Amino acid sequence: MLGLYYDGGLELRRDLPVPEPGPGEALIKVMAAGICNTDKEIARGYMDFKGIPGHEFVGVVTAADDPDLVGKRVVGEINCPCGICYLCLGGKENHCRERNTLGISGRDGAFAEYMTLPVSNLHVVPDTMPLYSAVFVEPLAACFRITEQVHISPSHRVAVLGAGKLGLMAAQVIRLNGCAVLAVGRHAHKLKILDRLGIKTVMEKDLDIRERFDVVIESSGSPDGFNLARSLVEPGGTIVQKSTFVEPLSVDISSLVVDEIRVVGSRCGPFEPAIRALMRGLVHVQELIDRRFPLEMGMQAFEYAMRDEALKVILEMKTYPAEGLRQPGELAEDSII
C-alpha cells in the first residue's frame, strides 16, 4: 500500500504491507488525515519514531470482529494501553507505561491507505459531520482536556499563546467557559479567524508585557513560548503546557516556586465533547484548513506544512465514491497539484 514512512528521514513508499488487525482490533481504510505539529517534530527526530506517522484521521472500518462496526465512519483515540497494569486499572490508561501511541511511539499511524486500532479506541462519527471536520476531533479533544485539568471560571483571564491549529481551537473551547480570552500569535491572517468569531487577539510583538493572566495556555509550538507564558502568568496562576519539542527546555524552577506557579502538562482528551462541539457548531474548524494534498504528494504536503504561516494541511487518501471524494487515480478539484 501507499504511505509515508519515517526511518531517520521521511519518504513516500508504495511497498508498505497492508496491516493485519490483531485480536480486538479493526482494519480501517483511511479517508483523510491531518498533519499536526507533533508530526512535524517526528520528522525532525522526536520520540525516535520509526514507521508510519500520523494520528489525526477519519476512516471507514473494513474489518472487525463486530459486524455492526464494519462500514462505519470512525475517528480514534491514539493511546493503546496494556489494560492490566496498575495505571490502566486505576483509570490512567493514557499513561500506561506499556502503551503504544498511534503514529508516535511503537504503532504505525494514519499517513497510509490502511491502519489498525483497537475497537475500544474508536468513536463512530455522525454521517452528517463533514469529512474534514472529523479530522479535527482528536486535536479538539486535546483542547477539552484543558478544562478537565484546570478549573476555569467566568471571572478568570486566560491567554492562549500560539495561533496555530491547536491554539485557534483552544481559544474557542476556553471561551465556552464564559471567561475573558486573549489569543496571542505571530501571524495576523491566523488571528483573523478568531477576530471573526469575536475572540480578542493581539500580535505577539504588540502584546502589553505588563498584562497578567490567571491561566496561560502555551500552544505556540516554540520553546520561546514557555518563557513568554511564565512572564504573563499571575503569581498563584497556572501554565498549561501543550507544546512538545525535540530540544530540551531550560526552566527557572526557583521562580516557579517563589510565585507558586502551577505547570500542567496537557495531552490527550475526551472525544465525545469534541464530537458534540463540532456537531453543534460551538467550535469552527473549516477555516483552519489551509491545503489538501493527495497522499501521493505527501512529501510536498509536509514541505508545505513546515512553513510557519501554514495552518492545517490534510492528506487525502483514496476513498469511496459515496463520500463525494475522488476515486482511485483521480484528484479532488481543489487539491494541490
C-alpha positions in Angstrom: 0.0 0.0 0.0 1.0 3.6 -0.3 2.1 5.6 2.7 4.6 7.9 4.3 7.3 6.2 6.3 9.9 7.6 8.7 13.2 6.0 9.5 15.7 8.8 10.1 14.1 10.6 7.2 10.6 10.8 5.8 9.8 9.1 2.4 6.8 8.1 0.3 6.7 4.4 -0.1 4.5 2.2 -2.3 5.6 -1.2 -0.9 4.1 -1.0 2.6 2.2 -4.1 3.7 -1.5 -3.7 4.5 -1.6 -4.1 8.3 -3.2 -7.2 9.8 -5.6 -6.4 12.7 -4.8 -8.2 15.9 -7.3 -9.5 18.5 -9.8 -6.8 19.3 -8.6 -4.6 16.6 -10.2 -3.1 13.5 -8.8 -2.6 10.0 -9.5 1.0 8.9 -9.4 2.4 5.4 -8.1 5.9 6.0 -10.1 8.7 4.2 -8.2 11.8 5.4 -5.5 12.6 7.9 -4.2 15.9 9.2 -0.6 16.9 9.7 0.0 18.4 13.2 2.9 19.9 15.0 3.8 16.6 16.6 4.1 15.0 13.1 6.5 17.8 12.1 8.5 17.2 15.3 8.6 13.4 14.5 10.0 14.3 11.0 12.8 16.1 13.0 13.5 13.1 15.2 11.1 13.4 18.1 10.5 10.2 20.1 13.0 8.3 17.9 9.9 7.1 16.0 10.2 4.6 13.1 7.3 3.7 11.0 4.2 5.4 9.5 3.4 8.6 11.3 0.0 10.4 11.6 -2.7 10.3 14.3 -5.4 12.7 13.3 -7.7 10.8 11.0 -11.1 9.8 9.8 -11.7 6.5 8.1 -14.1 3.6 7.4 -13.9 0.3 9.2 -13.4 -2.5 6.7 -12.9 -5.4 9.0 -13.7 -6.0 12.7 -15.0 -8.8 15.0 -18.1 -6.7 15.5 -20.0 -6.8 12.2 -22.1 -3.7 13.2 -18.9 -1.7 13.1 -17.9 -2.6 9.5 -18.7 0.2 7.1 -18.9 2.8 9.9 -17.0 6.1 9.7 -14.7 6.5 12.7 -12.1 8.5 14.4 -9.8 7.1 17.1 -8.0 7.7 20.3 -4.3 7.4 19.9 -3.1 5.7 23.1 -3.2 1.9 23.1 -2.6 0.7 26.7 -2.0 -2.8 28.1 -5.2 -2.8 30.1 -3.8 -4.8 33.0 -1.1 -2.6 34.8 -1.9 -0.5 37.9 -2.2 2.7 35.8 -4.7 1.1 33.5 -6.7 -0.4 36.3 -6.6 3.0 38.1 -8.2 4.8 35.1 -4.9 6.3 33.8 -4.8 4.3 30.6 -3.3 7.2 28.6 -0.2 7.0 30.9 0.2 3.2 30.7 4.0 2.6 30.6 3.5 -0.3 28.2 1.3 1.6 25.8 2.0 2.3 22.2 0.8 5.5 20.6 -0.6 5.8 17.1 1.9 7.3 14.7 4.1 8.5 17.6 5.5 5.5 19.5 5.5 1.9 18.7 2.5 1.8 16.4 2.1 2.7 12.7 -0.2 5.6 12.1 -2.6 7.1 9.7 -0.5 8.5 6.8 -1.2 5.5 4.7 -4.1 3.9 2.9 -4.9 1.5 5.8 -4.3 1.3 9.5 -5.3 -0.7 12.6 -6.6 0.4 16.0 -8.2 -1.4 18.9 -12.0 -1.3 18.6 -12.1 0.2 22.1 -10.3 3.3 20.8 -12.8 4.0 18.0 -15.6 6.5 18.0 -18.3 6.5 15.3 -18.9 9.9 13.9 -22.3 11.0 12.6 -22.8 10.8 8.8 -23.8 14.5 8.9 -20.4 15.6 10.2 -18.4 17.0 7.3 -15.5 14.7 6.4 -12.7 17.2 7.0 -14.3 18.4 10.3 -13.9 14.8 11.6 -10.1 15.1 11.1 -10.2 17.7 13.9 -11.8 15.5 16.6 -8.5 14.2 18.1 -6.8 17.6 18.4 -10.1 19.3 19.6 -10.4 16.6 22.3 -6.9 17.7 23.4 -8.3 21.2 23.9 -11.2 19.8 26.0 -8.5 18.1 28.2 -7.5 21.6 29.4 -10.9 22.1 31.1 -10.7 18.6 32.6 -7.4 19.5 34.3 -7.9 23.2 35.2 -10.9 24.9 36.7 -11.6 28.0 34.6 -14.4 30.2 35.9 -16.1 33.1 34.1 -14.0 35.5 36.2 -10.7 34.2 35.0 -8.5 35.9 32.5 -6.9 33.4 30.1 -4.2 33.9 27.5 -3.7 31.4 24.7 -0.2 31.5 23.2 0.1 30.4 19.6 -2.3 30.9 16.6 -1.7 27.5 15.1 -4.4 24.9 14.7 -4.3 23.9 18.4 -4.3 27.5 19.7 -7.1 28.5 17.5 -9.3 25.7 18.7 -8.2 26.1 22.4 -9.3 29.7 22.4 -12.7 28.7 21.1 -13.0 25.9 23.7 -11.9 28.1 26.6 -14.4 30.8 25.6 -17.2 28.3 26.2 -16.5 28.9 30.0 -17.6 32.5 29.7 -14.2 33.9 30.7 -12.1 36.6 29.1 -9.8 35.1 26.5 -6.9 36.8 24.7 -5.2 34.9 21.8 -1.6 35.8 21.1 0.1 34.9 17.8 2.7 35.9 15.2 0.6 35.7 12.1 -2.2 38.2 11.5 -4.0 36.0 9.0 -4.4 33.3 11.6 -5.6 35.6 14.3 -8.2 37.0 12.0 -10.0 33.6 12.2 -10.6 34.3 15.9 -11.4 38.0 15.2 -14.3 37.0 13.1 -15.6 34.8 15.9 -15.5 37.7 18.4 -12.4 36.5 20.3 -9.9 39.1 21.3 -6.5 38.8 19.7 -3.1 40.5 19.6 0.1 40.1 17.7 2.9 38.9 20.0 5.0 42.0 19.1 2.2 44.3 20.2 1.4 42.5 23.5 1.4 44.6 26.6 4.0 42.8 28.7 2.5 44.3 31.8 -0.6 42.2 31.4 -1.1 39.2 33.7 -3.4 36.2 33.4 -4.8 33.6 35.8 -4.2 30.9 33.2 -1.8 30.8 30.3 -2.1 28.1 27.7 1.2 27.5 25.9 0.4 26.1 22.4 2.9 28.1 20.4 5.0 25.2 19.2 8.1 27.2 20.0 10.4 26.7 23.0 10.2 30.5 23.5 6.6 30.1 24.2 7.1 28.8 27.8 9.2 31.8 28.7 6.5 34.1 27.4 3.9 32.1 29.3 5.9 32.4 32.5 6.2 36.2 32.1 2.4 36.6 31.6 1.0 34.3 34.4 -0.1 35.8 37.7 1.5 34.6 41.0 -0.5 31.7 42.0 -1.6 31.1 38.4 -1.4 28.2 36.0 0.5 27.5 32.9 -1.0 24.7 30.7 1.8 23.3 28.6 0.6 21.9 25.3 3.7 22.2 23.1 6.3 19.4 22.8 9.8 19.9 21.5 12.7 17.9 20.3 15.1 20.2 22.1 15.4 20.3 25.9 14.0 23.4 27.6 15.7 25.4 30.3 13.3 26.4 33.1 13.9 28.7 36.1 12.4 26.4 38.7 13.1 28.8 41.6 10.8 31.4 40.1 8.0 28.9 39.8 8.4 28.0 43.5 8.6 31.6 44.7 5.5 32.7 42.7 3.7 29.4 43.3 3.1 28.8 39.6 1.4 25.6 38.7 2.6 24.0 35.4 0.2 21.4 34.0 1.3 19.2 31.2 -1.7 18.5 29.0 -2.0 15.9 26.2 -4.9 13.8 25.0 -8.5 14.5 25.9 -12.2 13.3 25.7 -13.6 12.6 22.2 -17.3 12.8 23.0 -17.3 16.5 23.9 -15.2 17.3 20.8 -17.7 15.5 18.6 -20.6 17.3 20.2 -19.0 20.7 19.9 -18.3 20.1 16.2 -21.8 18.9 15.5 -23.4 21.9 17.4 -21.2 24.4 15.7 -19.6 25.5 19.0 -16.1 25.2 17.6 -15.3 26.3 14.0 -12.6 24.4 12.2 -13.3 24.7 8.4 -11.3 28.0 8.2 -8.3 26.2 9.8 -7.9 24.0 6.7 -5.1 25.5 4.6 -4.4 23.0 1.9 -5.4 19.4 0.9 -2.9 17.1 -0.8 -3.4 13.6 -2.2 -1.4 11.1 -0.3 0.7 10.6 -3.5 2.0 14.2 -2.8 2.7 13.5 0.9 6.3 14.8 0.8 5.1 18.1 -0.8 2.4 18.3 1.9 4.9 18.0 4.7 7.1 20.6 3.0 4.2 23.0 2.8 3.1 22.2 6.5 6.6 23.1 7.7 6.0 26.7 6.8 5.4 29.0 9.8 2.4 30.6 8.1 0.7 27.3 7.2 -2.4 26.1 9.0 -3.9 22.7 8.8 -2.7 20.5 5.9 -4.8 17.5 5.2 -3.8 14.3 3.3 -6.5 12.8 1.2 -6.4 9.0 0.7 -8.3 7.0 -2.0 -11.9 7.0 -0.7 -15.3 5.7 -1.6 -17.3 7.5 -4.3 -20.2 7.6 -2.0 -18.3 10.2 0.1 -18.2 12.6 -2.8 -14.5 12.5 -3.0 -12.0 11.3 -5.6 -12.0 7.8 -6.9 -8.7 5.9 -7.3 -6.5 7.7 -9.7 -8.4 11.0 -9.5 -7.6 14.2 -7.7 -10.0 16.4 -5.8 -10.7 19.6 -7.8 -9.2 21.8 -5.0 -6.2 19.5 -4.2 -2.7 21.0 -4.7 -1.2 19.6 -7.9 
